[in-house]
Amino acid sequence: MTEDITIRDAQSAVHDWITKYGVRYFSELTNMAILTEEVGEVARVIARKYGDQSFKKGEAEDNLADELADVLWVLLCLANQTGVDLTEALSKNIAKKTDRDQLRHLNNEKLIG
């Protein structure tokens, strides 16, 4: 897909792919384990690209976007199979954080000082 995609569209596209090519969703527990694995792969790239570690010989150096997309894919799978509308959930989460933290970070001396 080259056009912009909404979160709701992404959930639908993942579901369509799963039902067309993936046979079925992996179990929620399996997808949770896969999500953890994918987050670890993001951590590996971040540690090497922005941290003190170096890339191993032959290791792809610029695959952060792909690794983040893998995390998003599995997250969308989990949302789909558990009935979570991530568009709605994110909107509610932003409102919650705004109500709770609208001054918290602006007054955090660690961030501004």
C-alpha positions as CSV (number, residue, x, y, z in Angstrom):
1,M,0.0,0.0,0.0
2,T,1.4,3.3,-1.0
3,E,-1.4,5.6,0.2
4,D,-2.0,6.7,3.8
5,I,-3.7,4.1,5.9
6,T,-5.8,4.6,9.0
7,I,-5.5,2.4,12.0
8,R,-8.9,1.0,11.3
9,D,-7.9,0.3,7.7
10,A,-4.7,-1.4,8.9
11,Q,-6.7,-3.7,11.1
12,S,-9.0,-4.6,8.2
13,A,-6.0,-5.1,5.8
14,V,-4.3,-7.4,8.3
15,H,-7.5,-9.4,8.8
16,D,-8.1,-9.7,5.1
17,W,-4.5,-10.9,4.6
18,I,-4.9,-13.5,7.4
19,T,-8.1,-14.9,6.0
20,K,-6.7,-15.0,2.5
21,Y,-3.1,-16.2,3.0
22,G,-2.6,-17.0,6.6
23,V,-5.4,-19.7,7.0
24,R,-6.2,-18.4,10.5
25,Y,-4.8,-16.3,13.3
26,F,-2.3,-17.9,15.6
27,S,-3.6,-18.2,19.1
28,E,-3.5,-15.1,21.3
29,L,-0.8,-16.7,23.4
30,T,1.3,-17.5,20.4
31,N,0.9,-14.0,19.0
32,M,1.9,-12.5,22.4
33,A,5.1,-14.5,22.2
34,I,5.7,-13.4,18.7
35,L,5.0,-9.8,19.7
36,T,7.7,-10.1,22.4
37,E,10.1,-11.6,19.9
38,E,9.4,-8.7,17.4
39,V,9.9,-6.1,20.1
40,G,13.2,-7.8,20.9
41,E,14.3,-7.4,17.3
42,V,13.4,-3.7,17.5
43,A,15.5,-3.4,20.6
44,R,18.5,-5.1,18.9
45,V,18.4,-2.6,16.0
46,I,18.1,0.3,18.4
47,A,20.9,-0.9,20.6
48,R,23.2,-1.2,17.6
49,K,22.1,1.9,15.7
50,Y,21.7,4.4,18.6
51,G,23.4,2.6,21.5
52,D,26.8,1.3,22.2
53,Q,26.7,-2.0,20.4
54,S,27.8,-2.5,16.8
55,F,26.2,-4.4,14.1
56,K,27.5,-8.0,13.5
57,K,29.2,-8.8,10.2
58,G,26.5,-9.4,7.6
59,E,23.7,-8.1,9.9
60,A,21.2,-5.7,8.2
61,E,21.9,-2.2,9.5
62,D,18.9,-0.3,8.4
63,N,15.8,-2.5,9.0
64,L,14.3,-0.5,11.9
65,A,11.2,0.4,9.8
66,D,10.6,-3.2,8.9
67,E,11.0,-4.4,12.5
68,L,8.6,-1.7,13.7
69,A,6.1,-2.8,11.1
70,D,6.5,-6.4,12.3
71,V,5.5,-5.2,15.8
72,L,2.6,-3.3,14.4
73,W,1.4,-6.3,12.4
74,V,1.3,-8.6,15.4
75,L,-0.3,-5.9,17.5
76,L,-3.0,-5.5,14.9
77,C,-3.5,-9.3,14.9
78,L,-3.9,-9.3,18.6
79,A,-6.4,-6.5,18.5
80,N,-8.4,-8.2,15.7
81,Q,-8.6,-11.5,17.4
82,T,-9.6,-10.0,20.8
83,G,-12.2,-7.6,19.4
84,V,-10.2,-4.4,20.2
85,D,-10.9,-1.4,17.9
86,L,-7.5,0.3,18.1
87,T,-8.8,3.5,16.6
88,E,-11.3,3.9,19.5
89,A,-8.8,2.6,22.1
90,L,-6.1,5.1,21.0
91,S,-8.5,8.0,21.0
92,K,-9.5,7.1,24.6
93,N,-5.9,6.6,25.6
94,I,-4.9,10.0,24.3
95,A,-7.7,11.6,26.2
96,K,-6.7,9.7,29.4
97,K,-3.1,10.8,29.1
98,T,-4.1,14.4,28.3
99,D,-6.4,14.6,31.4
100,R,-3.9,12.9,33.6
101,D,-0.6,14.4,32.3
102,Q,-1.3,17.7,30.6
103,L,0.9,19.6,33.1
104,R,3.0,16.7,34.5
105,H,5.7,16.7,31.8
106,L,5.6,20.5,31.3
107,N,6.5,20.8,35.0
108,N,9.1,18.0,35.1
109,E,12.5,19.6,35.9
110,K,14.2,16.5,34.5
111,L,12.7,17.3,31.1
112,I,13.0,21.1,31.0
113,G,16.0,21.7,33.2
